Amino acid sequence: MEQVPISDSKVLLEIVNTKMPFGRYEGTLICDLPESYIVWFKQKGFPKGRLGILLETMYEIELNGLNELLRPLKANFRG
């Protein structure tokens, strides 16, 4: 899988703008997915492509307690 640094602001913007396209949480923004769902993907394997990159980045954000990085982006997107 393509490795994308968390500092890539485009990826962070996509995390707060992209909705989950399928599954139990279809329609939920990637940044708002429950941690348990993201961990489940980590265990089962992230999808291929851009969605997988976004989910894997969100996993790393959750794992490292960096959710505060998303707060201003979410406020701007939703504001």
C-alpha positions, -999 to +999 in steps of 0.1 A: +000+000+000+011+035-008+025+052+023+013+088+028+027+110+055+002+122+080+015+157+074+001+156+039-027+182+044-046+169+013-050+136+030-062+153+062-087+174+042-100+142+025-104+125+059-128+153+070-146+155+037-150+119+025-179+097+036-176+060+040-191+046+007-203+012+020-209-010+051-224-004+084-213+032+086-221+042+050-224+079+047-203+087+079-173+109+074-141+090+077-130+113+106-162+103+125-160+066+122-158+047+155-123+037+165-134+001+168-145+001+131-111+015+120-093-011+142-114-038+125-102-027+091-066-028+104-071-064+115-089-075+083-070-054+058-077-019+045-094-016+011-072-009-018-069+026-033-076+060-019-102+048+006-076+024+021-051+052+024-076+074+042-087+047+066-051+037+073-042+073+080-072+077+103-060+045+121-026+061+126-042+093+139-063+074+164-033+052+174-011+081+181-037+103+198-035+130+171-072+136+167-066+173+175-050+177+141-085+172+126-104+196+148-097+229+129-102+211+096-136+197+107-146+232+120-138+248+087-155+221+067-187+221+088-187+257+096 
